[in-house]
Amino acid sequence: MPSYLRLRLLCLAGAVLLSACGTLDQPAADPSARAAKAAREPTPPTPALPNTPFADDPAKRTIYFALGEATISREGIEVLRENAMHLKNDPQLVVTLVGYTDNLGSAAYNLAVADKRAEAASDKLRSLGVPRNQLRRLPRASEQSGKEACDSETCRQSMRKVELVYERR
């Protein structure tokens, strides 16, 4: 088995174990209060560093996916194309592609889908000419995407995404 594949499997197994540990000994919250909060507040975008591309416009740093899919839409390709331009023009920029899923499915399945989404975004950026050393991937699945109950399809759609989080070297 190639070493990069072995490393990916090891990272995936570690992430699954860590995500299971994060849910122990949590006090039970009122489900109706969580549902009401989720209806009012979709998953907040990850804050961007000042002086990085689209720091003031999270919509230009986020691509969305269909249920269980890792296929990038035309709109998502345009978002990635604009981000690729900034990355190619500034070699000091590094972007972390943070993959998320909705709250349906098992933790292991969601982590795998989140990783596939981040990988698809990375592959597209590479095909647009972004050097590999400017890209990082971080699958987060649903447990880290807001901690709220999400009972509506609109809320779940807002959770199925990859966010581009910039930093400087």
Secondary structure as the mmCIF struct_conf table of DSSP 4:
data_model
#
loop_
_struct_conf.conf_type_id
_struct_conf.id
_struct_conf.beg_label_comp_id
_struct_conf.beg_label_asym_id
_struct_conf.beg_label_seq_id
_struct_conf.end_label_comp_id
_struct_conf.end_label_asym_id
_struct_conf.end_label_seq_id
HELX_RH_AL_P HELX_RH_AL_P1 SER A 3 CYS A 21
TURN_TY1_P TURN_TY1_P1 GLY A 22 ASP A 25
HELX_LH_PP_P HELX_LH_PP_P1 GLN A 26 ALA A 29
HELX_RH_AL_P HELX_RH_AL_P2 PRO A 31 ARG A 40
HELX_LH_PP_P HELX_LH_PP_P2 PRO A 42 LEU A 49
TURN_TY1_P TURN_TY1_P2 PRO A 50 ASN A 51
BEND BEND1 THR A 52 THR A 52
TURN_TY1_P TURN_TY1_P3 PRO A 53 ASP A 56
HELX_RH_3T_P HELX_RH_3T_P1 PRO A 58 ARG A 61
STRN STRN1 THR A 62 TYR A 64
TURN_TY1_P TURN_TY1_P4 LEU A 67 GLY A 68
HELX_LH_PP_P HELX_LH_PP_P3 THR A 71 SER A 73
HELX_RH_AL_P HELX_RH_AL_P3 ARG A 74 ASN A 89
TURN_TY1_P TURN_TY1_P5 PRO A 91 GLN A 92
STRN STRN2 LEU A 93 TYR A 100
BEND BEND2 ASN A 103 ASN A 103
BEND BEND3 GLY A 105 GLY A 105
HELX_RH_AL_P HELX_RH_AL_P4 ALA A 107 SER A 127
TURN_TY1_P TURN_TY1_P6 LEU A 128 GLY A 129
HELX_RH_3T_P HELX_RH_3T_P2 ARG A 132 GLN A 134
STRN STRN3 LEU A 135 ALA A 141
TURN_TY1_P TURN_TY1_P7 SER A 142 GLY A 146
BEND BEND4 LYS A 147 GLU A 148
BEND BEND5 SER A 152 SER A 152
HELX_RH_AL_P HELX_RH_AL_P5 GLU A 153 MET A 159
BEND BEND6 ARG A 160 ARG A 160
STRN STRN4 LYS A 161 ARG A 168
#
